Amino acid sequence: MGATAVALSVALAGPATAAPAGGDHTATRQAIEAAVADGVPGVTATAKDGGGTWSTTAGVGNLRTGKPRSADDRYRVGSITKTFVSTVILQLEAEGRLSLDDKVAKWLPGVVEGNGHDGTKVTLRELLNHTSGIFNYTADDDFGTAYFTKDGFFQHRYDTKSAADLVAIAMTHKPDFAPGTSWNYSNTNYVLAGMVIQKVTGHSYETEIRHRIINPLHLKATSLPGTRVTVPRPSSHAYSKLAQTPTGPTYDVTRLNPTIASSAGSLISDSSDLDRFYGALLRGELLPPKQLKEMKTTVATGEGGDATRYGLGLADITLPCGVHVWGHDGGIHGSSSVAVTTADGRHSLAFNFNGDWSGDAGAVVVGEFCGT
């Protein structure tokens, strides 16, 4: 489940000037076609700007039948889920129901402890901006073997894991660093954030996201699947090498139990809904000014030089042409997604690769916002 992979590629090189609003998206289309040429089975993308809404697809959604991808495809968005979770936490702060300075142990006593982990020293803010030092459960070797290798995945793809199960895996390791002293992307942080939402509200993070974000914004293609192993139609198949190499056999990994991602990455959406969500968020439609400012208060990540900084479930990426885009990327088996928007929320792009081993997502972002 991805972190900020976008930054690693967009920071390298690019055109010198920003693309005009309402552009022809030629560079975006070229970058998408290049991703397919590089081995991505298919791509679906939608952009919204001053010129309206533009969608495109390339490649296939089904390697067996050759059926093309659709602009309306729904897909697993992985870590893009984190922006939704952070938004709920910040709404709860605006309502006075919690504080970002609360210690995790206030809401989840005894959950973050063991091998040097101490929930009495970690704040909710440190969860959301990945400065907690809490070990990333997806980096556990046994977890990786069970869910990210061929033999393990096909044996365990339908396992149901509770949030407590995932946190317990992290607690078998030492922290990466003392809270607040460094930065490291950890999916465990957002599993804990989902547990905090449950404790504060009495409802699951899924219920709160539906009530506070999906329903008000009429995100009809966005869902929290729970234990459902399929992706709602229209959708394409998702493909993976299930290996550390981009070579070798390609496997259909569309069906899986997304509880292994929990509130760190279980969401399903489409490109149009993601554009609507990030645009509304950056325009201040979901958070009061104080909380939006908190979300956009960033720390250095050490990724892509200083071109990427991380706020509260929201990355700030400086493109080669000087444009700042805000958003997130996400990876989960066979699905690699990006959703970004300008600071005013008026120019948004969301897209998905239905393969997880190749393709330059950063080039697509640069093409859309920097042009040729």
C-alpha positions in Angstrom: 0.0 0.0 0.0 1.8 3.0 -1.4 3.1 6.1 0.2 4.2 9.1 -1.8 5.6 7.4 -4.9 4.4 10.3 -7.1 7.0 12.6 -5.6 9.8 10.3 -6.5 9.2 10.7 -10.2 7.7 14.2 -10.6 10.6 15.8 -8.9 13.1 14.6 -11.4 12.6 16.7 -14.6 9.9 18.5 -16.5 8.8 21.5 -18.5 9.6 25.0 -17.3 6.1 26.6 -17.4 2.7 25.7 -16.0 0.0 24.5 -18.4 -2.8 26.9 -19.0 -6.2 26.1 -17.4 -8.5 24.4 -19.9 -5.6 23.0 -21.9 -5.9 20.3 -24.4 -4.4 17.6 -22.1 -2.1 16.4 -24.9 0.8 15.9 -22.6 -1.4 14.0 -20.2 -2.6 11.7 -22.9 1.0 11.1 -24.1 2.1 10.2 -20.6 -0.8 7.7 -20.2 0.0 6.1 -23.5 3.7 5.8 -22.4 2.6 4.0 -19.2 0.7 1.4 -21.3 3.7 1.1 -23.6 5.8 0.5 -20.5 3.7 -2.5 -19.4 0.6 -1.1 -17.5 -2.4 -3.1 -18.7 -4.7 -0.1 -18.8 -5.3 3.4 -17.5 -8.4 5.5 -16.7 -8.1 9.2 -16.0 -10.4 12.2 -15.5 -9.4 15.8 -15.1 -11.5 18.8 -14.1 -10.4 22.4 -14.8 -11.6 25.7 -16.3 -12.3 24.0 -19.6 -14.7 21.4 -18.0 -14.3 17.7 -17.5 -12.0 15.6 -19.7 -11.7 11.8 -19.5 -9.5 9.4 -21.3 -8.5 5.7 -21.2 -5.8 3.6 -22.7 -5.0 -0.1 -22.7 -7.3 -2.9 -21.5 -9.3 -3.7 -18.4 -9.2 -7.4 -19.0 -6.1 -9.1 -20.4 -8.0 -12.2 -21.3 -10.8 -10.6 -23.3 -9.1 -7.4 -24.4 -12.0 -5.3 -23.1 -10.9 -1.7 -22.8 -10.9 0.3 -19.6 -13.8 2.7 -19.0 -13.7 6.3 -17.9 -16.3 5.2 -15.3 -14.2 2.4 -13.9 -14.3 1.9 -10.1 -11.1 0.8 -8.5 -9.3 0.3 -5.2 -7.7 3.5 -4.3 -5.3 2.3 -1.6 -3.8 5.0 0.5 -5.9 7.7 -0.9 -8.3 6.4 1.8 -6.0 8.3 4.3 -7.2 11.7 3.2 -10.8 10.7 3.8 -9.9 9.4 7.3 -7.9 12.5 8.1 -10.8 14.7 7.0 -13.1 12.9 9.5 -10.6 13.3 12.3 -10.3 17.0 11.6 -14.1 17.4 11.4 -14.3 15.8 14.9 -11.7 18.3 16.1 -13.7 21.2 14.7 -16.7 19.9 16.6 -14.6 19.9 19.8 -14.8 16.1 20.2 -11.1 15.5 20.2 -7.8 17.5 19.8 -4.9 16.8 17.5 -2.7 17.1 20.6 -4.5 14.2 22.3 -2.3 11.3 23.0 -3.3 8.1 21.3 -3.6 6.4 24.7 -6.4 8.7 25.7 -8.6 7.1 23.2 -7.0 3.7 22.8 -5.5 2.8 26.2 -3.1 -0.1 26.1 -3.3 -0.5 22.3 0.1 1.1 21.4 2.5 -0.5 23.7 5.3 -3.1 23.6 8.8 -3.2 22.2 9.3 0.5 23.0 5.9 1.7 21.5 4.2 4.0 24.0 0.7 5.5 23.1 1.0 8.0 26.0 3.7 9.8 24.0 2.2 9.8 20.5 -0.3 12.4 19.5 -3.1 12.2 16.9 -1.3 14.8 14.8 1.7 12.5 14.7 -0.4 9.7 13.5 -1.8 11.8 10.7 1.5 13.2 9.4 3.5 10.0 9.9 5.9 11.4 12.5 4.7 8.9 15.2 7.6 6.4 14.6 5.1 3.5 14.9 6.2 0.5 12.9 4.4 0.0 9.6 2.6 -3.4 9.8 2.8 -4.0 6.0 6.6 -4.0 6.4 6.5 -7.1 8.6 8.2 -10.0 6.8 5.5 -12.5 7.7 2.7 -10.2 6.6 4.6 -9.5 3.3 5.0 -13.2 2.7 1.4 -14.0 3.4 -0.2 -11.2 1.3 2.4 -9.9 -1.3 3.9 -13.1 -2.7 2.3 -15.5 -5.1 2.0 -18.5 -2.8 0.9 -16.4 0.2 -1.6 -14.2 -1.7 -3.6 -17.0 -3.2 -3.7 -18.8 0.1 -4.6 -15.8 2.2 -6.4 -13.4 -0.2 -9.8 -13.9 1.5 -8.5 -13.6 5.1 -10.4 -11.2 7.4 -8.2 -9.1 9.6 -9.4 -6.7 12.3 -7.8 -3.4 13.0 -6.6 -4.7 16.3 -4.9 -7.6 14.4 -3.0 -5.3 12.2 -1.8 -3.0 15.1 -0.7 -6.1 17.0 1.6 -7.0 14.1 3.2 -3.6 14.4 3.6 -3.9 18.1 5.9 -7.0 17.7 8.5 -4.6 16.3 10.4 -1.7 17.8 9.4 1.9 16.8 11.2 3.4 13.9 12.1 6.5 16.0 10.9 8.5 19.0 7.6 10.3 18.3 8.0 13.6 16.5 11.7 13.2 15.7 11.5 12.1 12.1 9.2 11.0 9.3 8.3 7.5 8.0 5.2 6.4 6.2 3.3 3.9 8.3 0.0 2.3 7.4 -0.4 1.5 11.1 -0.9 5.2 11.8 -4.1 5.3 9.9 -5.4 1.9 11.2 -5.1 3.6 14.6 -6.8 6.7 13.3 -9.8 4.6 12.2 -9.9 3.0 15.6 -9.9 6.5 17.2 -12.9 7.5 15.0 -14.8 4.4 16.3 -14.0 5.2 19.9 -14.9 8.9 19.6 -18.1 8.5 17.6 -19.3 5.0 18.5 -19.4 4.3 14.7 -17.0 2.7 12.4 -14.7 4.8 10.2 -16.7 3.5 7.2 -20.0 4.8 8.7 -18.5 8.2 9.5 -16.9 8.6 6.0 -20.2 7.8 4.4 -22.1 10.2 6.6 -19.6 13.1 6.5 -18.1 12.9 3.0 -19.6 10.4 0.6 -23.3 11.3 1.0 -22.9 15.1 1.3 -20.7 15.2 -1.9 -22.9 12.6 -3.7 -19.9 10.4 -4.4 -22.0 7.7 -6.0 -19.0 5.5 -7.1 -17.3 5.7 -3.8 -17.7 2.9 -1.2 -16.1 1.2 1.8 -16.2 -2.5 1.0 -15.8 -4.0 4.5 -15.1 -7.7 3.8 -16.6 -7.7 0.2 -13.9 -9.2 -2.1 -15.2 -7.8 -5.4 -15.2 -4.3 -6.9 -18.5 -2.9 -8.0 -19.2 -2.5 -11.7 -18.3 -0.9 -13.9 -14.7 -1.9 -13.1 -11.7 -3.6 -14.7 -9.5 -6.4 -13.5 -6.4 -5.7 -11.4 -3.1 -7.3 -12.2 0.2 -7.9 -10.3 3.5 -9.7 -10.6 3.3 -10.6 -6.9 7.0 -10.2 -6.8 9.8 -7.7 -6.2 10.5 -7.6 -9.9 8.6 -6.2 -12.9 9.2 -9.4 -14.9 7.7 -12.8 -14.7 4.0 -14.0 -14.8 1.1 -11.6 -14.4 -1.7 -12.6 -12.0 -5.2 -11.4 -11.7 -5.6 -10.1 -8.2 -8.9 -8.4 -8.5 -10.6 -10.3 -5.8 -9.3 -9.9 -2.2 -10.6 -9.1 1.3 -9.7 -5.5 1.8 -9.6 -5.7 5.6 -5.9 -6.2 5.3 -5.8 -2.5 4.4 -8.4 -1.3 6.9 -8.7 2.4 7.3 -5.2 2.8 5.8 -6.4 1.8 2.3 -9.7 0.0 1.8 -11.7 2.6 -0.2 -13.1 2.1 -3.7 -13.8 5.0 -5.9 -13.6 6.4 -9.5 -11.7 9.2 -11.0 -14.6 11.6 -11.2 -15.5 11.1 -7.5 -11.9 11.6 -6.5 -11.7 14.9 -8.4 -14.8 16.0 -6.7 -13.6 15.1 -3.3 -10.2 16.7 -3.5 -11.6 19.8 -5.2 -14.2 20.2 -2.5 -11.6 19.6 0.3 -9.2 22.2 -1.0 -12.0 24.7 -1.6 -12.9 24.5 2.1 -16.2 22.7 1.6 -15.4 19.9 4.1 -13.3 21.6 6.8 -13.4 25.0 8.5 -10.4 27.3 7.7 -8.5 26.4 10.9 -8.7 22.6 10.3 -7.9 23.0 6.6 -4.8 25.0 7.6 -3.8 22.2 10.0 -4.2 19.6 7.2 -2.0 21.7 4.9 0.7 22.2 7.6 3.4 20.0 6.3 6.6 18.3 7.4 9.6 17.2 5.3 9.5 13.6 4.0 13.0 13.2 2.6 11.4 11.9 -0.6 12.0 13.7 -3.9 14.2 16.3 -2.2 12.0 19.0 -0.8 9.6 18.6 -3.6 7.2 16.6 -1.5 6.0 17.5 2.0 3.3 15.8 4.0 0.5 17.3 6.0 -2.3 15.5 7.7 -3.2 12.8 5.1 -2.4 15.2 2.3 0.8 15.6 0.4 2.1 18.9 -1.1 4.0 18.2 -4.2 6.0 20.9 -6.1 6.1 20.1 -9.8 9.1 20.9 -12.0 7.1 23.9 -13.5 6.6 25.4 -10.0 2.9 24.4 -9.7 1.9 23.0 -6.2 -0.6 20.2 -6.2 -2.2 18.7 -3.2 -3.4 15.1 -2.9 -2.3 11.5 -2.4 -1.4 8.4 -4.2 -2.3 4.8 -3.3 -1.3 1.3 -4.1 -2.9 -2.0 -3.3 -2.7 -5.3 -5.2 -2.9 -4.6 -8.9 -4.0 -1.0 -8.5 -2.0 2.1 -8.5 -3.9 5.4 -8.2 -3.2 9.1 -7.9 -5.5 12.1 -7.1 -4.2 15.6 -7.0 -5.6 19.2 -7.2 -4.3 22.7 -7.2 -4.5 24.7 -4.0 -7.7 26.5 -5.1 -9.4 23.2 -5.9 -10.2 24.3 -9.4 -7.9 21.9 -11.4 -8.0 18.3 -10.4 -6.7 15.0 -11.8 -7.3 11.4 -10.8 -6.2 8.3 -12.5 -5.6 4.6 -12.0 -3.2 2.0 -13.4 -4.6 -1.5 -13.2 -1.2 -3.0 -12.8 1.3 -2.4 -9.9 4.7 -3.0 -11.5 5.4 -0.4 -14.1 4.4 3.0 -15.5 5.4 6.5 -14.6 2.6 8.1 -12.6 4.6 11.2 -12.0 4.8 11.9 -15.7 1.0 11.9 -16.0 0.8 14.5 -13.2 3.5 16.6 -14.8 1.8 16.3 -18.2 -1.5 17.6 -16.8 -0.3 20.5 -14.7 2.9 21.5 -16.6 1.9 20.6 -20.2 4.5 20.6 -23.0 
